[in-house]
Amino acid sequence: MDAHDVYDYAIVRVVPRVEREEFINAGVILSCQRSGFLQAAVALDEARLLALDPAADVDTVRRHLAAIVSICAGDAACGPIAQLPYRARFHWLTARRSAVIQTSPVHTGRCTDPAAALVHVMQRMVLPLPSLLR
């Protein structure tokens, strides 16, 4: 039987008008300390974003979401933050902030495969729900 590893994750939120506190889930950052795993996945629903704020700067939001993925990957083009140890990058990315891109509180789970856990959390928390009317 495979041993389960503990992982931490946070949902990446886009808050187009911070003062209204409305958001859409747009990604997941997942870290597993035991295996040294840090990865983010994003899926921006632009129609939902524009429904919350028709004046939202979609290109800027896309760039910031892509930067999260690159920082998790340790991309040197992202500057000194991307060169930090992976747990420091996770904590920096999930720090509370009042900005258009925010994260949920950090949650914990258990898995045998962190990459599969990332896919699972994306499907459950970010991607559109399957239609029940089919």
C-alpha positions, 0 to 999 in steps of 0.5 A: 500500500502506498503511503500518503503524503500531506500537501498544501494548496490554495485556490487562485482567485481573480478579484476584478473589483477588490472593493466589491469582494466578488471573485472567480476561481482561476487556478490552484497552487499545490505544494507537497513538502515531502516530495519537493513538489510545487506546481500551479495550474490556471484556467481563466474563464474570461466570460465570467471575469467580464461578467463581474467587470466588463472593464477588466484588463484580461491581458494583464490578468492572464500575464499575472496568472502565467507568472504564478505558474512560472514562479512555481516552476522556478523560472529565472525570468521571474526574478528573485522570487522564483529562485527562492526555495520551493516552500518559500515560493509557496508561502510568498504566493499564498500570502494575503493581499488586497489585489486583483489576484489573490489566493484562498486560505491554505488547505491541506490534503493527502495524496500518493501523487501530487500532480494527480492531486493538482488535477483533482483540485482543479477539476473540483474547484476551478473548472466548470461543473458538468451540466446535469441537464444533459 
